[in-house]
Amino acid sequence: MNLYKHLDDHVETYLSAILLIFFSFLCIFQVVMRYIFNESLTWSEELSRYAFVWFVYTSAAFAVRYQRHVKFNFLVNILHKISPTYSQILKIIALFCWVGFLIFVDYYSVQTVMNQFNMGQVSPANRIPMYIVYLGLPMGALLMTFRVTQHIVNGFKELKNIKESH
C-alpha cells in the first residue's frame, strides 16, 4: 500500500522530472556539438522534440494533480459568497465536464496511436515507431482523467462537509 501511495503522490513528478532532465541534456549536448565541434546531430534534435512532447502531457497531469491549471473561478467565487453548497456543486459539475472532455481526447488519441501502430510509421532520424511518440497524449490524458476523478471524489467529500456544517 505504501508503494501505491508513493506512486499516487509522485508519478507525474517523477515522469516530468526525468523527461525534463533528458530533454535538457539532449539540448545542451546538441548545442555543444554544434558550436564546439561544428557538427549538427539530427537524432538528438528529433529525440529532444519527442521528449518535450511527452514532458508537456505529463506536466499537464502534474498541473491537474496540484490544481495549478488554468481555470476561471469568477462565477465560483461569487457563488461561494452566496452559497458555498452551490459553489461546490458548480465545481463538481465543471469537473464532470472536464472528465467528459478527457474521455473524448483519450478515445480519439488512442485511435490515432492505433493508426500509427497499424501503419508502422517510424521517425526519420531515430527509427522510433511513431505510435510511441503519439502515445504521450493518451497517457497524459489518462493521468489527467485519473486526477480529475480524484478531485471529483474529494469534491463530494467537501460538499458533504459543507452540508454537515450548515
Contacts in CASP RR format, 6 or more apart in sequence:
PFRMAT RR
TARGET T0000
AUTHOR 0000-0000-0000
METHOD contacts of the structure
MODEL  1
MNLYKHLDDHVETYLSAILLIFFSFLCIFQVVMRYIFNESLTWSEELSRY
AFVWFVYTSAAFAVRYQRHVKFNFLVNILHKISPTYSQILKIIALFCWVG
FLIFVDYYSVQTVMNQFNMGQVSPANRIPMYIVYLGLPMGALLMTFRVTQ
HIVNGFKELKNIKESH
11 143 0 8 1.000
12 58 0 8 1.000
12 59 0 8 1.000
12 61 0 8 1.000
12 62 0 8 1.000
12 65 0 8 1.000
12 143 0 8 1.000
12 147 0 8 1.000
13 62 0 8 1.000
15 54 0 8 1.000
15 58 0 8 1.000
16 55 0 8 1.000
16 58 0 8 1.000
16 59 0 8 1.000
16 62 0 8 1.000
19 51 0 8 1.000
19 52 0 8 1.000
19 54 0 8 1.000
19 55 0 8 1.000
19 58 0 8 1.000
20 55 0 8 1.000
22 51 0 8 1.000
23 48 0 8 1.000
23 51 0 8 1.000
23 52 0 8 1.000
23 55 0 8 1.000
26 44 0 8 1.000
26 47 0 8 1.000
26 48 0 8 1.000
26 51 0 8 1.000
27 48 0 8 1.000
29 41 0 8 1.000
29 44 0 8 1.000
30 40 0 8 1.000
30 41 0 8 1.000
30 44 0 8 1.000
30 45 0 8 1.000
30 48 0 8 1.000
33 39 0 8 1.000
33 40 0 8 1.000
33 41 0 8 1.000
33 44 0 8 1.000
34 40 0 8 1.000
34 41 0 8 1.000
42 124 0 8 1.000
42 125 0 8 1.000
43 125 0 8 1.000
43 126 0 8 1.000
45 125 0 8 1.000
46 123 0 8 1.000
46 124 0 8 1.000
46 125 0 8 1.000
46 126 0 8 1.000
47 125 0 8 1.000
47 126 0 8 1.000
47 128 0 8 1.000
50 123 0 8 1.000
50 128 0 8 1.000
50 133 0 8 1.000
53 133 0 8 1.000
53 136 0 8 1.000
54 136 0 8 1.000
54 139 0 8 1.000
57 136 0 8 1.000
57 137 0 8 1.000
57 139 0 8 1.000
57 140 0 8 1.000
57 141 0 8 1.000
57 143 0 8 1.000
58 139 0 8 1.000
58 140 0 8 1.000
58 143 0 8 1.000
60 69 0 8 1.000
60 140 0 8 1.000
60 144 0 8 1.000
61 140 0 8 1.000
61 143 0 8 1.000
61 144 0 8 1.000
61 147 0 8 1.000
62 68 0 8 1.000
63 69 0 8 1.000
64 143 0 8 1.000
64 144 0 8 1.000
64 147 0 8 1.000
64 148 0 8 1.000
64 151 0 8 1.000
65 147 0 8 1.000
67 151 0 8 1.000
75 90 0 8 1.000
76 87 0 8 1.000
76 90 0 8 1.000
76 91 0 8 1.000
76 94 0 8 1.000
77 87 0 8 1.000
79 86 0 8 1.000
79 87 0 8 1.000
79 90 0 8 1.000
80 87 0 8 1.000
84 162 0 8 1.000
84 166 0 8 1.000
85 159 0 8 1.000
85 162 0 8 1.000
85 163 0 8 1.000
85 166 0 8 1.000
88 155 0 8 1.000
88 158 0 8 1.000
88 159 0 8 1.000
88 162 0 8 1.000
89 159 0 8 1.000
91 155 0 8 1.000
92 152 0 8 1.000
92 155 0 8 1.000
92 156 0 8 1.000
92 159 0 8 1.000
95 148 0 8 1.000
95 151 0 8 1.000
95 152 0 8 1.000
95 155 0 8 1.000
96 152 0 8 1.000
98 148 0 8 1.000
99 145 0 8 1.000
99 148 0 8 1.000
99 149 0 8 1.000
99 152 0 8 1.000
102 141 0 8 1.000
102 144 0 8 1.000
102 145 0 8 1.000
102 148 0 8 1.000
103 145 0 8 1.000
105 137 0 8 1.000
105 138 0 8 1.000
105 141 0 8 1.000
106 138 0 8 1.000
106 141 0 8 1.000
106 142 0 8 1.000
106 145 0 8 1.000
109 134 0 8 1.000
109 137 0 8 1.000
109 138 0 8 1.000
109 141 0 8 1.000
110 138 0 8 1.000
112 134 0 8 1.000
112 137 0 8 1.000
113 131 0 8 1.000
113 134 0 8 1.000
113 135 0 8 1.000
113 137 0 8 1.000
113 138 0 8 1.000
114 131 0 8 1.000
116 129 0 8 1.000
116 130 0 8 1.000
116 131 0 8 1.000
116 134 0 8 1.000
117 129 0 8 1.000
117 131 0 8 1.000
119 130 0 8 1.000
120 129 0 8 1.000
120 130 0 8 1.000
120 131 0 8 1.000
121 129 0 8 1.000
121 130 0 8 1.000
121 131 0 8 1.000
122 128 0 8 1.000
122 129 0 8 1.000
122 130 0 8 1.000
123 130 0 8 1.000
123 133 0 8 1.000
END
